[in-house]
């Protein structure tokens, strides 16, 4: 059952779904944080009762270590790697920083011995700010030279563009390359297998940010040098992440003081590891789950276009027959003549939570660099809005979104572009 919420801006009347009289907000921002399933919460709280530091030698410590290593092995099985390649971190941001800085330092440390520095990092435009800001820091403080590689209008870095950059720069001057597996804003999936094959042939480590791809794509079978993940995007705990570091790779650590893990020091959080492992198992991208999620995406896509015909889908279009794909839990639009922030506010007042882009830059008054990277002008890019969901998103939530959207858009257009 749904009821109308009052005290809303004119034109923004909308449904707020309720069960037993309790209002339930419609949530379309899973890419920022996905709700924790009950099974994950139960495994987390049970593991929190484990006494002992996993690095301690006594029985309590060894019991905690068993809990931790069991979770590590479970995560390794789900991702198709060995347990030795799983490094626990505090989240996706740390994993990305550790990979980019650690590989850059390691490659240049080895190069110094042979008097052959490798200052160049190849990076796709439109990357997450954890990557962009890390690369800017390396350029400003460590002498890195960043070669930004262009995307096409769907947000794809092609192998041809990467190969041209390697040939132009020279593989012996390149420290590493980095790319998103799936763009966190527009959902476009990169041809990672092809990009990784090229980097392996040229002996260039490839880091892949797979934070947005986790639970949305089958990731096993492709083995880049390093891959970053975050737990809370799939219903795990915040401040829990993983960096996969291939066995033939080394990197210099960011954090020193104990060497508890390969390339990372610090007391390990056994409970968070258990919760991450449980969330990962639940989020496994089975064919049935992906089919359900894709059908939900297509239903929302059709509904948004019907509600606001002016809306333009950005990123790969699932309605077209193409080799370019997008993750199934993401839809990203631009709405002409208005600010995405205005739409977000009006939908929020109507009981619907959405996003204008990455939560890491929410509240920052600037046009998304991803929108500019795919060739949009600033005025068009200002109207960006992202809807992200999972297979448990309800029909009531979809109805609430599609009911609220036309009135919210009409009001946002009246406000215009600030």
C-alpha positions in Angstrom: 0.0 0.0 0.0 1.2 3.6 -0.7 0.1 6.9 0.7 0.6 10.5 -0.5 3.1 12.6 1.6 2.1 16.2 2.1 4.1 19.4 2.5 6.0 18.9 -0.7 7.0 21.5 -3.3 4.4 22.3 -5.9 4.5 19.7 -8.7 6.5 17.3 -6.5 3.6 15.2 -5.0 4.7 11.6 -4.9 4.1 8.3 -3.4 6.0 7.2 -0.3 5.4 3.5 0.1 4.5 2.2 3.5 4.0 -1.2 5.1 1.8 -1.4 8.3 1.7 2.4 8.4 5.5 2.8 8.4 6.8 5.0 5.6 9.6 3.4 3.6 11.7 5.6 1.4 12.6 4.5 -2.1 16.3 4.0 -2.3 18.2 4.3 -5.6 21.7 5.0 -4.5 23.2 1.5 -4.0 26.4 2.6 -5.8 27.1 4.8 -2.8 26.2 2.2 -0.2 24.0 -0.8 -0.5 21.9 -1.9 2.6 23.4 -4.7 4.7 21.4 -7.9 4.3 20.3 -9.7 7.5 22.6 -12.6 6.9 25.6 -10.3 6.6 24.6 -8.5 9.8 24.3 -11.8 11.7 27.7 -13.0 10.5 29.3 -9.7 11.4 27.9 -9.5 14.9 28.7 -13.1 15.6 32.3 -12.6 14.4 32.6 -9.4 16.6 32.3 -11.7 19.6 35.6 -13.4 18.7 38.2 -12.6 21.3 41.9 -12.1 20.3 44.2 -10.4 17.9 44.8 -12.5 14.8 48.6 -11.8 15.1 48.8 -13.1 18.7 50.4 -16.5 19.4 48.1 -17.7 22.2 44.9 -19.7 21.7 42.6 -16.7 21.6 44.8 -15.1 18.9 44.9 -18.3 16.9 41.2 -18.7 17.0 40.8 -15.1 15.7 43.3 -15.9 13.0 41.3 -19.0 12.0 38.2 -16.8 11.6 40.2 -14.2 9.5 41.9 -16.7 7.3 38.7 -18.7 6.7 37.1 -15.4 5.4 40.1 -14.7 3.3 39.9 -18.1 1.7 36.2 -17.7 1.0 36.8 -14.3 -0.7 39.6 -15.9 -2.7 37.3 -18.7 -3.9 34.5 -16.2 -4.9 37.0 -14.1 -6.9 38.9 -17.0 -8.4 42.3 -16.2 -6.9 44.5 -17.7 -4.1 44.3 -16.6 -0.5 47.8 -15.2 -0.7 46.6 -12.6 -3.3 43.9 -11.2 -1.0 45.0 -8.1 1.0 42.4 -6.6 3.4 42.3 -2.8 3.5 40.0 -0.1 5.0 38.0 0.2 1.8 38.2 0.9 -1.9 40.0 4.2 -1.5 42.9 2.7 0.4 43.0 -0.2 -2.1 43.3 2.2 -5.0 45.9 4.3 -3.2 48.0 1.3 -2.3 47.9 -0.1 -5.8 48.7 3.1 -7.6 51.4 4.5 -5.3 52.8 1.1 -4.3 53.2 0.0 -7.9 54.6 3.3 -9.0 57.2 3.3 -6.2 58.1 -0.4 -6.8 58.5 0.0 -10.5 60.7 3.1 -10.1 62.7 1.5 -7.2 63.6 -1.4 -9.6 64.2 1.1 -12.4 66.6 3.2 -10.4 69.0 0.2 -10.1 69.2 0.1 -13.8 69.1 3.9 -14.2 65.8 3.6 -16.1 63.1 5.5 -14.4 59.5 4.9 -15.3 57.7 8.1 -14.6 54.6 7.6 -16.8 51.2 6.4 -15.6 48.5 5.7 -18.2 45.0 6.5 -16.9 41.6 6.5 -18.5 39.7 9.8 -18.3 36.6 9.6 -16.2 38.1 7.6 -13.3 36.9 7.7 -9.8 38.3 10.5 -7.6 40.2 8.0 -5.5 42.2 7.4 -8.6 42.3 10.9 -10.0 43.4 12.5 -6.7 46.0 9.8 -6.1 47.5 10.4 -9.6 47.5 14.2 -9.0 49.4 13.6 -5.8 51.9 11.4 -7.5 52.4 14.0 -10.2 52.8 16.9 -7.7 55.0 15.1 -5.2 56.7 12.1 -6.8 57.5 13.2 -10.3 54.9 11.1 -12.0 53.8 12.0 -15.5 50.1 11.2 -16.1 49.0 10.4 -19.6 45.2 10.8 -19.7 43.6 8.5 -22.3 40.4 9.6 -23.9 37.1 7.8 -23.7 34.5 7.5 -26.5 31.0 8.8 -26.1 29.8 5.7 -24.3 32.7 6.0 -21.8 34.9 3.2 -23.2 38.7 3.2 -23.3 39.5 1.1 -26.4 42.5 -1.2 -26.7 43.5 0.8 -29.8 43.8 4.0 -27.7 45.8 2.2 -25.0 48.1 0.6 -27.6 48.7 4.0 -29.3 49.6 5.6 -26.0 52.1 2.8 -25.1 53.8 3.1 -28.5 53.9 6.9 -28.3 55.3 6.9 -24.7 57.5 3.8 -24.9 56.8 0.8 -22.6 60.1 1.2 -20.8 59.0 4.6 -19.5 55.6 3.4 -18.2 55.2 2.5 -14.5 51.6 1.2 -14.7 48.2 1.7 -16.3 44.9 2.1 -14.5 41.2 1.8 -15.5 37.8 1.3 -14.0 36.2 -2.1 -14.7 32.8 -0.4 -14.6 32.3 3.3 -14.5 30.8 4.3 -11.1 28.7 7.1 -12.6 27.5 5.9 -16.0 27.9 2.2 -15.6 29.8 1.5 -18.8 31.9 -1.7 -18.7 35.5 -1.5 -20.0 37.0 -4.3 -22.1 39.3 -5.3 -19.3 40.3 -8.7 -20.7 41.6 -7.0 -23.8 43.3 -4.2 -22.0 44.9 -6.6 -19.6 46.1 -8.8 -22.4 47.8 -5.8 -24.0 49.4 -4.7 -20.8 50.7 -8.2 -20.1 52.2 -8.4 -23.5 54.0 -5.1 -23.0 55.1 -6.0 -19.4 53.1 -3.1 -17.9 51.2 -3.7 -14.6 47.5 -2.9 -14.9 45.4 -1.8 -11.9 41.7 -2.1 -12.2 39.2 -0.4 -10.0 36.4 -3.0 -9.7 34.5 -1.3 -6.9 31.4 -0.6 -9.0 31.7 -3.9 -10.9 31.6 -6.2 -7.8 28.4 -8.2 -7.7 27.4 -6.9 -11.1 29.7 -8.8 -13.4 31.5 -12.1 -13.6 35.1 -11.0 -12.6 36.8 -14.4 -12.5 39.1 -15.4 -15.3 40.7 -12.0 -15.9 43.9 -11.4 -13.8 45.2 -7.9 -13.9 48.2 -7.1 -11.7 46.0 -5.5 -9.1 42.3 -5.1 -8.5 40.5 -2.9 -5.9 37.2 -3.7 -4.2 35.0 -2.3 -1.4 32.6 -4.2 0.8 29.9 -1.6 1.4 28.9 -1.5 -2.3 27.5 -5.0 -2.0 26.0 -4.8 1.5 29.2 -5.4 3.5 30.5 -3.1 6.2 31.8 0.4 5.5 35.6 0.8 5.9 36.3 -2.7 4.6 38.0 -3.4 1.3 40.3 -5.8 -0.6 43.2 -5.4 -2.9 44.0 -8.4 -5.1 47.7 -8.4 -5.9 48.8 -11.0 -8.4 51.5 -13.4 -7.1 54.0 -12.2 -9.6 53.6 -8.5 -8.5 55.3 -6.6 -5.8 54.5 -3.1 -4.4 55.9 -0.7 -1.8 53.5 -0.3 1.2 51.7 2.9 2.2 51.5 1.9 5.9 54.4 0.5 7.9 54.5 -1.2 11.3 54.0 -4.9 11.6 53.9 -6.4 8.1 50.7 -8.3 9.1 49.9 -8.7 5.4 51.8 -8.7 2.2 52.4 -5.0 1.5 50.2 -3.8 4.3 50.7 -3.4 8.1 48.0 -3.0 10.7 45.9 -5.2 12.9 43.4 -7.1 10.7 39.7 -6.9 11.3 38.5 -10.4 11.4 34.8 -9.5 11.8 34.8 -7.2 8.8 36.5 -9.9 6.7 33.8 -12.3 7.7 31.0 -9.8 6.8 32.7 -9.0 3.5 32.9 -12.8 2.7 29.3 -13.3 3.5 28.2 -10.2 1.4 30.3 -11.4 -1.5 28.8 -14.8 -1.5 25.2 -13.3 -1.4 26.2 -10.9 -4.2 27.6 -13.6 -6.5 26.5 -12.6 -10.0 24.6 -15.8 -10.9 22.8 -15.8 -14.3 19.4 -15.8 -12.5 20.4 -12.7 -10.5 21.8 -10.8 -13.4 18.7 -11.6 -15.5 16.4 -10.3 -12.8 18.5 -7.2 -12.3 18.7 -6.5 -16.1 14.9 -6.8 -16.4 14.5 -4.3 -13.5 16.9 -1.9 -15.2 15.0 -2.2 -18.5 11.7 -1.6 -16.6 13.1 1.6 -14.9 14.7 2.8 -18.2 11.4 2.5 -20.1 9.6 4.2 -17.2 11.9 7.1 -16.9 11.8 7.8 -20.7 8.0 7.5 -20.6 7.8 9.9 -17.6 10.3 12.4 -19.0 10.8 12.0 -22.7 13.5 14.6 -22.7 15.7 12.5 -20.5 18.8 11.1 -22.3 20.5 7.9 -21.2 24.3 8.2 -20.8 26.7 5.4 -21.0 26.2 2.1 -22.9 22.6 1.6 -24.1 21.2 -1.8 -23.3 18.5 -1.3 -25.9 21.1 -1.5 -28.7 22.9 -4.6 -30.0 26.5 -3.8 -29.2 29.7 -5.2 -27.7 29.6 -2.3 -25.3 27.7 -3.2 -22.1 26.8 -1.5 -18.8 26.4 -3.0 -15.4 22.8 -4.1 -14.8 22.2 -2.1 -11.6 23.0 1.4 -13.0 21.0 3.9 -15.0 22.4 7.4 -15.6 20.5 10.2 -17.4 20.9 13.9 -18.2 17.8 16.0 -17.9 17.9 19.1 -20.1 17.4 22.6 -18.7 17.8 21.9 -15.0 20.4 21.2 -12.3 20.8 17.6 -11.2 21.1 18.9 -7.7 17.6 20.5 -8.0 16.1 17.2 -9.2 17.9 15.3 -6.4 16.4 17.7 -3.7 12.9 17.5 -5.1 13.0 13.7 -5.3 14.4 13.5 -1.8 11.5 15.7 -0.6 9.2 13.2 -2.3 10.7 10.2 -0.5 13.1 9.0 -3.2 16.8 8.9 -2.7 19.0 9.2 -5.9 22.4 10.6 -6.7 24.0 13.1 -9.1 27.2 11.0 -9.2 29.9 9.7 -7.0 29.2 10.1 -3.3 32.8 10.9 -2.7 32.2 14.3 -4.3 28.6 14.8 -3.3 27.9 18.4 -2.3 30.8 19.8 -4.4 29.5 22.4 -6.8 31.2 21.3 -10.0 30.2 19.5 -13.1 31.2 15.8 -13.2 34.5 15.1 -14.9 33.0 11.9 -16.2 30.4 13.8 -18.1 33.0 16.0 -19.6 35.2 13.0 -20.4 32.4 11.5 -22.7 32.2 14.8 -24.6 29.3 16.6 -22.9 29.3 20.4 -22.4 29.0 21.8 -18.9 25.3 22.9 -19.4 24.2 19.4 -20.5 26.4 17.7 -17.8 24.8 19.8 -15.1 21.6 17.9 -15.5 23.0 14.5 -14.6 21.2 12.1 -12.3 22.1 8.5 -11.4 19.7 5.7 -10.3 21.4 2.6 -8.8 19.6 -0.4 -7.4 19.8 -4.1 -6.7 17.7 -7.2 -7.3 15.8 -6.6 -4.1 14.6 -3.2 -5.1 10.8 -3.4 -4.8 8.0 -2.6 -7.3 6.8 0.0 -4.8 10.1 1.8 -4.9 10.1 1.8 -8.7 6.5 3.2 -8.6 7.5 5.9 -6.2 10.4 7.0 -8.4 8.4 7.0 -11.6 5.5 8.8 -10.0 7.7 11.5 -8.4 9.9 12.2 -11.4 7.7 14.2 -13.8 6.6 16.7 -11.2 10.2 17.0 -9.9 11.5 17.6 -13.4 8.9 20.3 -14.1 9.9 22.1 -10.9 13.6 21.7 -11.6 13.2 23.2 -15.1 11.4 26.2 -13.6 14.4 26.8 -11.3 16.7 26.4 -14.4 20.5 26.3 -14.4 22.2 28.2 -11.7 
